[in-house]
């Protein structure tokens, strides 16, 4: 198996896991079985999200199992991995010095941090759309590092399976 195929499979696997995670968050809206929704909420999403219902996107009075900010974070991870997989942005970002990459991370994280700080200090209450957008943009640059890690892992797997004895 070539290094590119290993890289492709790792990226697809990671994206599918995230996609499944996001899809399961819609369980209350698509499953008539309330027990499945309650178990998913408690044992899957309760570990990673506060699940405050008025901070969750909903449809017809039924809320998702994750808040809008977490939904933005997960969606941003998938979008970022796909973006860095199919575009030349990755090579440009990869060519930057670490300090420049850090500045980009801080710039993308700043709206997220300001939103949380202002919300916690009761200066304003952001809506679900703002929470989603800040979560989404927070994870775009982080997905580059995940993508780079997956690429490095695929190289390691390739060389260990083909050259290690």
C-alpha positions in Angstrom: 0.0 0.0 0.0 1.4 3.4 -0.9 1.9 6.3 1.5 -0.8 8.3 -0.2 -3.3 5.6 0.2 -2.5 5.2 3.9 -2.9 9.0 4.3 -6.2 9.0 2.4 -7.5 6.1 4.5 -6.5 7.8 7.8 -8.1 11.1 6.7 -11.3 9.3 5.6 -11.4 7.3 8.9 -11.0 10.4 11.0 -13.5 12.4 9.0 -16.0 9.5 9.2 -15.7 9.2 12.9 -16.3 13.0 13.3 -19.2 12.7 10.8 -20.7 9.9 12.8 -20.2 11.9 16.0 -22.1 14.8 14.5 -24.8 12.7 13.0 -25.5 11.0 16.3 -26.1 14.4 17.8 -29.2 14.6 15.7 -30.6 11.4 17.4 -33.5 13.1 19.2 -34.7 14.6 15.9 -34.5 11.3 13.8 -35.1 8.6 16.4 -38.6 7.9 17.7 -36.9 6.0 20.6 -36.4 8.4 23.5 -34.2 5.9 25.4 -31.6 5.9 22.7 -31.5 9.7 22.8 -31.2 9.8 26.6 -28.4 7.2 26.6 -26.6 9.1 23.8 -26.9 12.4 25.7 -25.7 11.0 29.0 -22.9 8.6 27.9 -21.6 10.1 24.7 -22.2 13.8 24.6 -22.5 14.5 28.3 -18.8 14.0 28.7 -17.8 16.7 26.2 -20.7 19.2 26.2 -22.8 21.0 28.8 -26.0 20.3 26.7 -27.9 23.4 27.9 -31.0 23.1 25.7 -31.4 26.8 25.0 -27.8 26.8 23.6 -28.5 23.9 21.2 -29.8 24.1 17.7 -33.2 22.5 17.5 -36.0 21.6 15.1 -39.7 21.6 16.0 -39.0 22.0 19.7 -36.5 19.2 19.8 -32.9 20.1 20.7 -29.7 18.5 19.4 -27.6 16.6 21.9 -24.7 19.1 21.6 -24.6 22.8 22.0 -24.2 25.1 19.0 -20.6 25.9 19.9 -19.6 22.2 20.1 -21.5 21.6 16.8 -19.4 24.4 15.3 -16.2 22.9 16.7 -16.9 19.4 15.2 -18.1 20.8 11.9 -15.0 23.1 11.7 -12.7 20.1 12.3 -14.2 18.2 9.4 -14.3 21.3 7.1 -10.7 22.1 8.0 -9.4 18.6 7.3 -11.3 18.5 4.0 -10.0 21.9 3.1 -6.4 21.1 3.9 -6.7 17.7 2.1 -7.9 19.2 -1.3 -6.3 22.6 -1.4 -2.9 24.2 -1.7 -3.5 26.1 1.6 -1.8 23.3 3.5 1.5 23.7 1.7 1.4 27.5 2.3 0.5 27.0 6.0 3.2 24.3 6.3 5.8 26.7 4.9 5.2 29.3 7.6 7.4 29.6 10.5 6.0 28.2 13.8 5.6 31.8 15.2 3.5 32.7 12.2 1.4 29.6 12.6 0.9 30.5 16.2 -0.3 34.0 15.3 -2.8 32.5 12.9 -4.1 30.2 15.7 -4.4 33.1 18.1 -6.3 35.2 15.5 -8.8 32.4 14.8 -9.2 31.6 18.6 -9.7 35.3 19.6 -13.4 35.6 18.6 -14.1 32.3 20.5 -12.3 33.5 23.6 -13.9 37.0 23.5 -17.4 35.4 23.1 -16.8 33.1 26.1 -15.3 35.9 28.3 -18.1 38.4 27.4 -20.8 35.7 27.9 -19.4 34.6 31.3 -19.1 38.2 32.5 -22.7 38.7 31.6 -21.8 41.7 29.3 -23.9 40.1 26.6 -25.6 36.8 25.7 -24.4 35.5 22.3 -26.9 33.7 20.2 -26.5 30.1 18.8 -25.4 31.4 15.4 -22.5 33.3 16.9 -21.5 30.3 19.1 -21.5 28.1 16.1 -19.4 30.5 14.0 -16.8 31.1 16.8 -16.5 27.3 17.4 -16.2 26.6 13.6 -13.5 29.2 13.1 -11.6 28.1 16.2 -11.0 24.7 14.8 -10.0 25.5 11.2 -6.3 26.1 12.0 -6.3 23.3 14.6 -7.4 20.9 11.9 -4.2 21.7 10.0 -2.2 20.3 12.9 -4.5 17.2 13.0 -4.1 16.8 9.2 -0.3 17.1 9.6 -0.3 14.5 12.4 -2.3 12.1 10.2 0.1 12.7 7.4 3.1 11.9 9.7 1.3 8.9 11.0 0.7 7.6 7.5 4.4 8.1 6.7 5.4 6.2 9.8 3.0 3.3 9.0 4.2 3.2 5.4 7.9 3.1 6.3 7.5 0.6 9.2 5.5 -1.8 7.0 7.8 -1.5 4.0 11.3 -0.9 5.3 11.4 -2.1 9.0 12.7 -5.5 9.5 
